[in-house]
Amino acid sequence: MSAKKISGSQALMQSLIGEGVDTIFGYPGGQIMPVFDALYDYKNELHHYLVRHEQGATHAAQGYARVSGKVGVVLVTSGPGATNTVTGIADAMIDSTPLVVITGQVSSSLLGTDAFQEADVVGISQPVSKWAYQIRRAEDVAYAVSRAFYIASTGRPGPVVLDFAKDAQVGLLDSFHYEKTRFIRSYQPVPSLSSKDVEAAAALINGAKKPLALVGQGVILSGAEKELKLFLEKANIPAAATVLGLSAMPSDYPLNMGLLGMHGNIAPNMQTNECDVLIAIGMRFDDRVTGDLTCYARQAKVIHFDIDRSEINKNVQTTVKVLGDAKVTLAEVTALLQQGSHTAWIDEFAPYAQREKDAVIQKELFPKTGAVKMGEVVNKVSEATGHDAVLVTDVGQQQMMGVRYFQFKRTRSVVTSGGLGTMGFGLPAAIGAKVGAPDRTVCLFAGDGGIQMTIQELGTIMQSKIDVKIILLNNSFLGMVRQWQELFYEKRYSATPMVNPDFVKIADAYGIAGKRVSQRADLDEAIAEMLQNKGAYLLEVMVEPNGMVYPMTPAGTCVTNILTGD
């Protein structure tokens, strides 16, 4: 209990500290000024990173949350400040990233009057958040914050929005007490585990001749990486990962068959339609993974491990559901598994892997002539970091090249926009990733299109001295759209050629070291210089303008309809 009166803004600061928060990404403005004024007195406890745009704050908070496992916190003003966060909130919702976004709001007496910088933040954000709540009284701050963090971080994580009216910010409390929420009656974050379902899943796996596990980000979110390995190894099950699930297994893990989906590896995509038991773990059967559902794994019995009941049977019909936290459910099923051996089945992946190596990988990673390729740059940077860096990408061709050819030794090493595919995500997300994992090297791969959507965040890097290694793969095109235009629109390159500025000069204006490379012979030295530089660095690599990302399963076609460019 506090004997001294405190304001709602001060109560917010103490509530955040009560939740263990020490990092905030934000941008001040008129209707949130009392909160920023209170923040001034808590500078030692709460470090605020001043972004250059509110969308950047949400993406930075996402990067922070993804690598640290903590809740990302955003603090912005009302009206356009709040609406600018919506893209990041939607991105966090579809990618299950825990955020608490606090927005300023006009005083309660002005709500509904179209007051200056008023917007219906709760109404706007409800469809793309786990919970949205408006704080109209200082007395409600502790209630709202404790529930916000509980909802954001438990069950299937996601973003929560708190809309903070100005009179509640300045209102005074006679006493203040903060207590973390442990239970909400109407909210069940983790479904009750059914022993019957556990037994049915184990029985299916024990009887399988050709099992295949699909590993999603749910494994990482639940901290179930160890349980996953024990599960796979006991029954000798090959596995492949979604984009967001990639670092749940080390890249060189013997049972890791690679990446699923549209630009994934040939072997796991082909074997999806050959397996007899398909085991989905913490993934949601996104259309970029499944392709045409009418010809997706029709021969297989499907086991779906998930914490979110709404994902069961949403896209793919499930034979056995195992609801619950993956850390618990995997261990329960593993205890009932027989020691298995599926060597002959695993050997069937090898010819597909060889085909991909000959048709795609060798040409992309080790070209002898011609312009520099995106894949070879990704591969060289990964090797130079000992495959132990955090990969952050923007969205587009460099994203797919990044997740295909960067390699990982440990978990929480992939930060990218999965479900929403948000261009401009990369630069601010890399800032948050470095703040969340200060002892790790953070490598951002961005394209010349995506980086210009949030390029102002170079100012955040400059002001806060954030050591991010930016690899800009410049092909003077909106590359992924151009690829589709080449394949499906008769090479009618409508609105995809890019006339770009001098990115190295822009970086220099922000006090960031940089270099432009266009020759393959200069690449190794430039990468070494970037990694040895103390502080942020922008390495612009001029890559082939007409490069393609293969393999590719065209959207809406069968998962086995794979183009390799040969």
C-alpha positions as CSV (number, residue, x, y, z in Angstrom):
1,M,0.0,0.0,0.0
2,S,1.1,3.5,-0.7
3,A,0.1,6.3,1.7
4,K,0.9,9.1,-0.8
5,K,-1.6,9.9,-3.6
6,I,-0.4,8.9,-7.0
7,S,-1.8,9.6,-10.5
8,G,-3.1,7.0,-12.9
9,S,0.0,7.6,-15.0
10,Q,2.2,6.8,-12.0
11,A,0.1,3.8,-11.3
12,L,0.7,2.6,-14.9
13,M,4.5,2.9,-14.3
14,Q,4.3,0.9,-11.1
15,S,2.1,-1.7,-12.7
16,L,4.5,-2.2,-15.6
17,I,7.4,-2.6,-13.1
18,G,5.2,-5.0,-11.2
19,E,5.0,-7.1,-14.4
20,G,8.8,-7.1,-14.7
21,V,8.8,-4.7,-17.7
22,D,12.1,-2.8,-18.3
23,T,11.7,-2.0,-22.0
24,I,9.2,0.2,-23.8
25,F,9.0,1.2,-27.5
26,G,7.0,4.3,-28.2
27,Y,6.3,7.8,-29.4
28,P,4.8,10.7,-27.3
29,G,1.9,12.9,-28.2
30,G,-0.7,15.2,-26.7
31,Q,-3.1,12.6,-25.2
32,I,-0.4,10.4,-23.6
33,M,1.8,13.3,-22.3
34,P,0.9,12.6,-18.6
35,V,2.2,9.1,-19.0
36,F,5.4,10.2,-20.6
37,D,5.8,12.8,-17.9
38,A,5.5,10.0,-15.3
39,L,8.0,7.9,-17.2
40,Y,10.6,10.7,-16.7
41,D,10.8,9.7,-13.0
42,Y,11.2,6.0,-13.8
43,K,14.1,6.3,-16.3
44,N,16.2,3.9,-14.3
45,E,13.6,1.2,-14.2
46,L,11.9,1.6,-17.6
47,H,14.1,2.1,-20.7
48,H,12.1,3.8,-23.4
49,Y,13.2,3.5,-27.1
50,L,12.0,6.4,-29.2
51,V,11.0,5.1,-32.6
52,R,10.3,7.3,-35.6
53,H,6.8,5.9,-36.3
54,E,4.3,4.1,-34.2
55,Q,4.2,1.1,-36.6
56,G,7.9,0.8,-35.9
57,A,7.2,0.6,-32.2
58,T,4.9,-2.4,-32.6
59,H,7.3,-4.2,-34.9
60,A,10.2,-3.5,-32.5
61,A,8.2,-4.8,-29.7
62,Q,7.5,-7.9,-31.7
63,G,11.2,-8.5,-32.4
64,Y,11.9,-8.0,-28.7
65,A,9.2,-10.5,-27.7
66,R,10.1,-13.1,-30.2
67,V,13.8,-13.4,-29.1
68,S,13.3,-12.8,-25.4
69,G,10.1,-14.7,-24.7
70,K,8.8,-11.6,-22.8
71,V,5.8,-9.4,-23.5
72,G,6.7,-6.5,-25.8
73,V,5.3,-3.1,-24.6
74,V,4.3,-0.2,-26.8
75,L,3.3,3.3,-25.6
76,V,1.8,5.8,-28.1
77,T,-0.6,8.7,-28.3
78,S,-4.2,8.8,-29.4
79,G,-5.8,9.2,-32.9
80,P,-3.2,8.6,-35.6
81,G,-0.6,7.5,-33.1
82,A,-3.0,4.7,-32.1
83,T,-4.2,3.8,-35.6
84,N,-0.6,3.6,-36.8
85,T,-0.1,0.6,-34.5
86,V,-2.9,-1.4,-36.1
87,T,-0.7,-3.1,-38.7
88,G,1.7,-4.3,-36.0
89,I,-1.1,-5.4,-33.8
90,A,-2.6,-7.5,-36.6
91,D,0.8,-8.9,-37.4
92,A,1.3,-9.9,-33.8
93,M,-2.2,-11.5,-33.6
94,I,-1.7,-13.8,-36.6
95,D,1.9,-14.7,-35.5
96,S,0.9,-15.3,-31.9
97,T,3.3,-12.6,-30.5
98,P,2.6,-11.3,-27.0
99,L,2.3,-7.4,-26.9
100,V,0.7,-4.9,-24.6
101,V,-0.1,-1.8,-26.7
102,I,-1.0,1.3,-24.6
103,T,-2.6,4.2,-26.4
104,G,-3.5,7.6,-25.2
105,Q,-7.2,8.7,-25.5
106,V,-9.1,11.9,-25.1
107,S,-10.8,12.5,-21.8
108,S,-13.9,10.5,-21.0
109,S,-16.1,13.5,-21.2
110,L,-15.0,14.1,-24.9
111,L,-15.5,10.5,-26.0
112,G,-17.8,10.3,-29.0
113,T,-17.6,14.1,-29.8
114,D,-15.0,13.7,-32.6
115,A,-12.5,15.6,-30.4
116,F,-9.0,16.4,-31.7
117,Q,-7.1,13.1,-32.3
118,E,-10.0,11.0,-31.1
119,A,-10.4,7.5,-32.6
120,D,-12.4,4.5,-31.5
121,V,-9.2,2.5,-30.7
122,V,-11.1,-0.3,-29.0
123,G,-13.5,-0.8,-31.9
124,I,-10.6,-0.7,-34.4
125,S,-8.3,-3.1,-32.6
126,Q,-10.8,-5.6,-31.2
127,P,-10.8,-7.7,-34.4
128,V,-7.0,-8.0,-34.5
129,S,-6.2,-8.4,-30.8
130,K,-6.8,-10.9,-28.0
131,W,-8.4,-8.2,-25.8
132,A,-9.0,-4.5,-26.0
133,Y,-10.0,-2.4,-23.0
134,Q,-10.5,1.3,-22.3
135,I,-9.3,2.7,-19.0
136,R,-11.6,5.5,-17.9
137,R,-10.7,5.7,-14.2
138,A,-7.3,5.8,-12.5
139,E,-8.7,3.2,-10.1
140,D,-8.9,0.7,-13.0
141,V,-5.2,0.9,-14.1
142,A,-4.0,-2.0,-12.0
143,Y,-7.0,-4.2,-13.0
144,A,-6.4,-3.5,-16.7
145,V,-2.7,-3.9,-16.8
146,S,-2.6,-7.1,-14.8
147,R,-5.2,-8.7,-17.0
148,A,-3.6,-7.4,-20.1
149,F,-0.2,-9.1,-19.4
150,Y,-1.9,-12.3,-18.3
151,I,-4.0,-12.5,-21.5
152,A,-1.2,-11.5,-23.8
153,S,1.3,-14.0,-22.4
154,T,-0.8,-17.1,-21.6
155,G,-2.4,-19.7,-23.8
156,R,-1.8,-18.9,-27.4
157,P,0.0,-15.5,-27.0
158,G,-1.1,-12.4,-28.7
159,P,-1.5,-8.6,-28.6
160,V,-3.7,-6.7,-26.1
161,V,-4.6,-3.1,-26.4
162,L,-5.2,-0.7,-23.5
163,D,-6.8,2.6,-24.5
164,F,-6.0,5.1,-21.7
165,A,-8.3,8.1,-21.3
166,K,-6.5,11.3,-20.4
167,D,-8.6,12.0,-17.3
168,A,-7.7,8.5,-16.0
169,Q,-4.0,9.4,-16.6
170,V,-4.2,12.5,-14.4
171,G,-6.8,11.2,-11.9
172,L,-5.4,10.6,-8.3
173,L,-5.5,7.5,-6.2
174,D,-5.5,7.5,-2.4
175,S,-3.8,4.2,-2.4
176,F,-2.3,1.8,-4.9
177,H,-1.7,-1.9,-4.8
178,Y,-0.6,-4.1,-7.7
179,E,-1.2,-7.8,-8.0
180,K,-0.5,-10.0,-11.0
181,T,-3.5,-11.8,-12.5
182,R,-3.4,-15.6,-12.1
183,F,-6.9,-16.5,-13.2
184,I,-9.8,-15.0,-15.1
185,R,-13.1,-16.9,-14.8
186,S,-14.2,-16.6,-18.4
187,Y,-10.8,-17.3,-19.9
188,Q,-9.2,-20.7,-20.1
189,P,-5.7,-20.3,-21.7
190,V,-4.8,-24.0,-21.6
191,P,-7.4,-26.6,-22.4
192,S,-7.7,-29.6,-20.2
193,L,-5.6,-32.5,-21.4
194,S,-7.5,-35.6,-22.4
195,S,-5.7,-38.9,-21.5
196,K,-7.9,-40.6,-24.0
197,D,-6.6,-38.3,-26.8
198,V,-3.0,-38.8,-25.6
199,E,-3.5,-42.6,-25.8
200,A,-5.1,-42.4,-29.2
201,A,-2.2,-40.3,-30.6
202,A,0.4,-42.6,-29.2
203,A,-1.4,-45.6,-30.7
204,L,-1.5,-44.0,-34.1
205,I,2.2,-43.1,-34.0
206,N,3.2,-46.6,-32.7
207,G,1.3,-48.1,-35.7
208,A,2.7,-45.8,-38.3
209,K,5.0,-46.9,-41.0
210,K,5.7,-43.5,-42.5
211,P,5.1,-40.8,-39.8
212,L,6.0,-37.1,-40.5
213,A,6.0,-34.3,-38.0
214,L,5.2,-30.7,-38.9
215,V,6.8,-28.3,-36.4
216,G,5.4,-24.9,-35.8
217,Q,6.1,-21.9,-33.6
218,G,3.9,-23.3,-30.9
219,V,6.9,-25.5,-29.9
220,I,9.0,-22.4,-29.4
221,L,6.3,-20.4,-27.6
222,S,5.8,-23.2,-25.1
223,G,9.5,-23.8,-24.6
224,A,9.1,-27.4,-25.7
225,E,12.2,-27.8,-27.8
226,K,13.7,-30.5,-25.5
227,E,10.4,-32.4,-25.4
228,L,10.2,-32.2,-29.2
229,K,13.6,-33.9,-29.6
230,L,12.7,-36.6,-27.1
231,F,9.4,-37.2,-29.0
232,L,11.0,-37.4,-32.4
233,E,14.0,-39.5,-31.3
234,K,12.0,-42.1,-29.4
235,A,9.9,-42.9,-32.4
236,N,12.5,-42.0,-35.0
237,I,10.2,-39.5,-36.8
238,P,11.4,-37.2,-39.5
239,A,10.3,-33.6,-39.1
240,A,10.0,-30.4,-41.0
241,A,9.2,-26.9,-39.9
242,T,7.1,-23.9,-40.8
243,V,8.9,-20.6,-41.3
244,L,8.2,-19.4,-37.7
245,G,9.0,-22.9,-36.3
246,L,12.4,-23.2,-38.0
247,S,14.7,-22.7,-35.1
248,A,12.8,-25.1,-32.8
249,M,15.3,-27.7,-34.2
250,P,18.9,-27.0,-35.0
251,S,19.4,-26.8,-38.8
252,D,21.8,-29.8,-38.7
253,Y,19.6,-32.0,-36.5
254,P,19.5,-35.4,-38.1
255,L,15.7,-35.7,-38.1
256,N,15.2,-32.2,-39.5
257,M,14.1,-32.5,-43.1
258,G,13.9,-28.8,-43.7
259,L,11.3,-26.1,-44.5
260,L,7.6,-26.6,-45.3
261,G,5.6,-24.5,-47.7
262,M,5.4,-22.6,-50.9
263,H,9.2,-22.0,-51.0
264,G,10.1,-24.8,-48.7
265,N,12.2,-27.9,-49.4
266,I,11.1,-30.4,-51.9
267,A,11.4,-33.5,-49.7
268,P,9.1,-32.7,-46.9
269,N,6.5,-31.1,-49.2
270,M,6.5,-34.2,-51.4
271,Q,6.5,-36.6,-48.4
272,T,3.5,-34.8,-46.9
273,N,1.5,-36.6,-49.6
274,E,3.2,-40.0,-48.9
275,C,3.2,-40.2,-45.1
276,D,0.6,-42.4,-43.4
277,V,0.5,-40.3,-40.1
278,L,0.9,-36.6,-40.2
279,I,1.7,-35.0,-36.8
280,A,1.1,-31.3,-36.6
281,I,2.7,-29.7,-33.5
282,G,1.9,-26.1,-32.7
283,M,1.1,-25.1,-36.3
284,R,-2.1,-24.0,-37.9
285,F,-2.1,-25.5,-41.5
286,D,-1.7,-22.1,-43.1
287,D,-2.5,-22.0,-46.8
288,R,1.2,-21.2,-47.6
289,V,2.0,-24.6,-46.1
290,T,-0.9,-26.7,-47.4
291,G,-1.6,-25.3,-50.9
292,D,-4.8,-26.8,-52.3
293,L,-6.5,-28.5,-49.3
294,T,-8.4,-30.9,-51.6
295,C,-5.2,-32.7,-52.4
296,Y,-3.3,-32.1,-49.1
297,A,-2.3,-35.3,-47.2
298,R,-5.5,-37.1,-48.1
299,Q,-3.9,-40.4,-47.5
300,A,-2.7,-39.6,-44.0
301,K,-4.3,-39.8,-40.6
302,V,-3.7,-36.5,-38.9
303,I,-2.7,-35.8,-35.3
304,H,-2.9,-32.2,-34.3
305,F,-1.2,-30.9,-31.1
306,D,-2.4,-27.3,-30.4
307,I,-3.2,-25.1,-27.5
308,D,-5.9,-23.3,-29.5
309,R,-9.1,-25.3,-29.8
310,S,-10.2,-23.1,-32.7
311,E,-7.4,-24.4,-34.9
312,I,-8.6,-28.0,-34.7
313,N,-10.4,-28.9,-38.0
314,K,-10.3,-25.3,-39.2
315,N,-8.4,-26.1,-42.4
316,V,-7.4,-29.8,-42.2
317,Q,-9.6,-32.5,-40.7
318,T,-8.0,-34.1,-37.7
319,T,-8.1,-37.8,-36.8
320,V,-6.9,-37.2,-33.2
321,K,-6.6,-33.9,-31.5
322,V,-4.2,-33.3,-28.5
323,L,-5.2,-30.1,-26.9
324,G,-2.9,-28.4,-24.4
325,D,0.5,-26.8,-24.0
326,A,3.1,-28.6,-26.2
327,K,5.6,-28.9,-23.4
328,V,3.1,-31.0,-21.5
329,T,1.3,-32.8,-24.3
330,L,4.5,-33.9,-26.1
331,A,5.9,-35.4,-22.9
332,E,2.6,-37.2,-22.2
333,V,2.5,-38.8,-25.7
334,T,6.3,-39.6,-25.7
335,A,5.8,-41.6,-22.5
336,L,3.5,-44.0,-24.3
337,L,5.6,-44.3,-27.5
338,Q,7.5,-47.4,-28.5
339,Q,11.1,-47.2,-29.5
340,G,10.7,-46.9,-33.3
341,S,12.9,-47.1,-36.4
342,H,11.8,-45.6,-39.6
343,T,15.1,-45.7,-41.4
344,A,13.8,-46.9,-44.7
345,W,11.1,-44.1,-44.7
346,I,13.7,-41.5,-43.7
347,D,15.9,-42.7,-46.6
348,E,13.1,-41.9,-49.0
349,F,13.7,-38.1,-48.4
350,A,17.3,-38.3,-49.7
351,P,16.5,-38.5,-53.5
352,Y,14.3,-35.4,-53.2
353,A,17.0,-33.5,-51.3
354,Q,19.5,-34.5,-54.0
355,R,17.2,-33.3,-56.7
356,E,16.8,-29.9,-55.0
357,K,20.5,-29.6,-54.5
358,D,21.2,-30.3,-58.2
359,A,18.4,-28.2,-59.6
360,V,18.3,-25.2,-57.2
361,I,20.7,-25.1,-54.2
362,Q,24.0,-25.6,-56.0
363,K,23.2,-22.9,-58.5
364,E,21.9,-20.4,-55.9
365,L,24.7,-20.8,-53.3
366,F,27.7,-21.5,-55.4
367,P,27.5,-19.7,-58.8
368,K,30.7,-19.3,-60.7
369,T,29.6,-16.5,-63.0
370,G,27.0,-13.8,-63.4
371,A,25.5,-11.4,-60.9
372,V,25.6,-12.0,-57.2
373,K,22.7,-14.1,-56.0
374,M,20.6,-13.5,-52.9
375,G,21.0,-17.1,-51.6
376,E,24.8,-17.0,-51.8
377,V,24.8,-13.8,-49.7
378,V,22.6,-15.3,-47.1
379,N,24.7,-18.5,-47.0
380,K,28.0,-16.5,-46.6
381,V,26.6,-14.4,-43.8
382,S,25.3,-17.4,-41.9
383,E,28.7,-19.2,-42.2
384,A,30.5,-16.0,-41.1
385,T,28.4,-15.9,-37.9
386,G,29.0,-19.5,-37.2
387,H,25.3,-20.2,-37.8
388,D,24.6,-18.6,-34.4
389,A,23.0,-15.3,-35.2
390,V,19.4,-14.1,-35.0
391,L,17.9,-13.9,-38.5
392,V,15.5,-11.0,-39.0
393,T,13.9,-10.5,-42.4
394,D,11.6,-8.1,-44.1
395,V,9.1,-9.6,-46.5
396,G,9.7,-10.7,-50.1
397,Q,12.3,-12.7,-51.9
398,Q,15.0,-11.9,-49.3
399,Q,12.7,-13.3,-46.7
400,M,12.3,-16.6,-48.4
401,M,16.1,-16.8,-49.2
402,G,16.8,-16.0,-45.6
403,V,14.7,-18.7,-44.1
404,R,15.9,-21.2,-46.8
405,Y,19.6,-20.7,-46.4
406,F,20.3,-19.2,-43.0
407,Q,21.1,-21.9,-40.5
408,F,20.4,-22.1,-36.8
409,K,22.1,-23.6,-33.7
410,R,19.6,-22.4,-31.1
411,T,16.0,-21.6,-30.6
412,R,14.3,-18.1,-30.9
413,S,16.6,-17.3,-33.9
414,V,14.0,-16.4,-36.5
415,V,12.1,-13.1,-36.5
416,T,10.0,-12.5,-39.6
417,S,6.4,-11.6,-40.5
418,G,4.7,-14.9,-41.2
419,G,0.9,-14.7,-41.5
420,L,0.4,-11.1,-42.4
421,G,3.5,-10.7,-44.6
422,T,4.2,-7.1,-43.6
423,M,6.7,-5.2,-45.7
424,G,8.6,-2.8,-43.5
425,F,8.6,-5.2,-40.6
426,G,12.3,-6.0,-40.8
427,L,14.2,-2.9,-39.7
428,P,12.2,-2.1,-36.5
429,A,11.9,-5.8,-35.7
430,A,15.7,-6.1,-35.9
431,I,16.0,-3.2,-33.4
432,G,13.7,-5.0,-31.0
433,A,15.5,-8.3,-31.5
434,K,18.9,-6.7,-30.6
435,V,17.4,-5.1,-27.5
436,G,15.8,-8.4,-26.5
437,A,19.0,-10.4,-27.1
438,P,21.9,-7.9,-26.6
439,D,24.6,-10.5,-26.5
440,R,23.6,-12.0,-29.9
441,T,24.5,-10.9,-33.4
442,V,21.4,-9.7,-35.2
443,C,21.4,-9.9,-39.0
444,L,18.6,-8.2,-40.9
445,F,18.0,-9.2,-44.5
446,A,15.9,-6.5,-46.3
447,G,15.0,-5.7,-49.8
448,D,15.2,-2.3,-51.5
449,G,11.4,-2.1,-51.4
450,G,10.6,-3.2,-47.8
451,I,13.4,-1.2,-46.1
452,Q,12.0,2.1,-47.6
453,M,8.7,1.5,-45.8
454,T,10.3,2.0,-42.4
455,I,13.7,3.4,-43.3
456,Q,13.2,6.2,-40.8
457,E,13.9,3.7,-38.0
458,L,17.6,4.2,-38.9
459,G,17.1,7.2,-36.6
460,T,16.2,4.9,-33.7
461,I,19.4,2.9,-34.4
462,M,21.4,6.1,-34.4
463,Q,19.9,7.6,-31.2
464,S,19.9,4.4,-29.2
465,K,23.2,3.1,-30.6
466,I,21.8,-0.3,-31.5
467,D,24.2,-2.7,-33.2
468,V,22.2,-4.2,-36.0
469,K,23.8,-5.7,-39.1
470,I,21.7,-4.7,-42.1
471,I,22.2,-6.7,-45.3
472,L,20.3,-4.9,-48.0
473,L,19.8,-7.2,-51.1
474,N,19.1,-4.6,-53.8
475,N,17.7,-5.9,-57.1
476,S,16.0,-2.6,-58.1
477,F,12.6,-4.4,-58.1
478,L,9.8,-5.4,-55.9
479,G,11.2,-8.8,-56.3
480,M,8.5,-11.2,-55.2
481,V,5.8,-9.4,-57.1
482,R,8.1,-9.3,-60.1
483,Q,8.6,-13.1,-59.8
484,W,4.9,-13.7,-59.9
485,Q,4.5,-11.3,-62.9
486,E,7.2,-13.3,-64.7
487,L,5.6,-16.7,-64.0
488,F,1.9,-15.9,-64.2
489,Y,1.4,-12.5,-65.8
490,E,3.5,-12.8,-69.1
491,K,6.4,-10.7,-67.7
492,R,4.2,-7.6,-67.6
493,Y,6.2,-5.8,-64.9
494,S,3.5,-3.4,-63.7
495,A,4.7,-1.0,-60.9
496,T,7.5,-3.3,-59.8
497,P,10.8,-1.7,-61.1
498,M,12.3,0.5,-58.4
499,V,14.4,3.7,-58.8
500,N,16.3,3.8,-55.5
501,P,18.3,6.3,-53.5
502,D,21.9,5.9,-52.4
503,F,21.3,3.7,-49.4
504,V,24.9,3.9,-48.1
505,K,24.7,7.7,-48.1
506,I,21.5,7.5,-46.2
507,A,23.0,5.3,-43.6
508,D,26.0,7.6,-43.4
509,A,23.6,10.5,-42.7
510,Y,22.4,8.6,-39.7
511,G,26.0,7.9,-38.6
512,I,25.8,4.3,-39.6
513,A,28.8,2.7,-41.4
514,G,28.2,1.1,-44.7
515,K,29.4,-0.3,-48.0
516,R,28.1,-1.2,-51.4
517,V,29.2,-4.4,-53.1
518,S,28.4,-5.6,-56.6
519,Q,31.2,-8.1,-57.3
520,R,31.3,-11.6,-55.9
521,A,35.0,-11.3,-55.3
522,D,34.4,-8.5,-52.8
523,L,31.7,-10.2,-50.8
524,D,33.7,-12.2,-48.2
525,E,35.8,-9.2,-47.2
526,A,32.7,-6.9,-47.0
527,I,30.9,-9.4,-44.7
528,A,33.9,-9.7,-42.4
529,E,34.1,-5.9,-42.2
530,M,30.4,-5.7,-41.3
531,L,30.6,-8.3,-38.6
532,Q,33.8,-6.8,-37.1
533,N,32.4,-3.3,-37.0
534,K,31.4,-2.1,-33.6
535,G,27.9,-0.7,-34.0
536,A,25.3,-0.8,-36.7
537,Y,26.4,-1.5,-40.3
538,L,24.6,-1.4,-43.7
539,L,25.9,-3.7,-46.3
540,E,24.2,-3.1,-49.6
541,V,24.7,-6.0,-52.1
542,M,23.6,-5.4,-55.7
543,V,22.1,-8.7,-56.7
544,E,20.7,-10.1,-59.9
545,P,17.5,-8.1,-60.9
546,N,15.7,-11.1,-62.3
547,G,16.5,-13.7,-59.5
548,M,13.9,-16.2,-58.7
549,V,13.1,-18.1,-55.4
550,Y,12.9,-21.8,-56.1
551,P,11.5,-24.3,-55.3
552,M,8.0,-22.8,-55.6
553,T,4.5,-24.3,-55.2
554,P,2.2,-21.8,-57.0
555,A,-0.5,-20.5,-54.7
556,G,-3.7,-22.6,-54.6
557,T,-2.1,-25.7,-56.2
558,C,-1.3,-29.1,-54.8
559,V,1.6,-29.1,-52.3
560,T,3.5,-31.5,-54.7
561,N,3.2,-29.2,-57.7
562,I,6.7,-27.9,-57.2
563,L,8.5,-25.6,-59.7
564,T,12.3,-25.7,-59.7
565,G,13.1,-23.4,-62.5
566,D,14.8,-26.1,-64.6
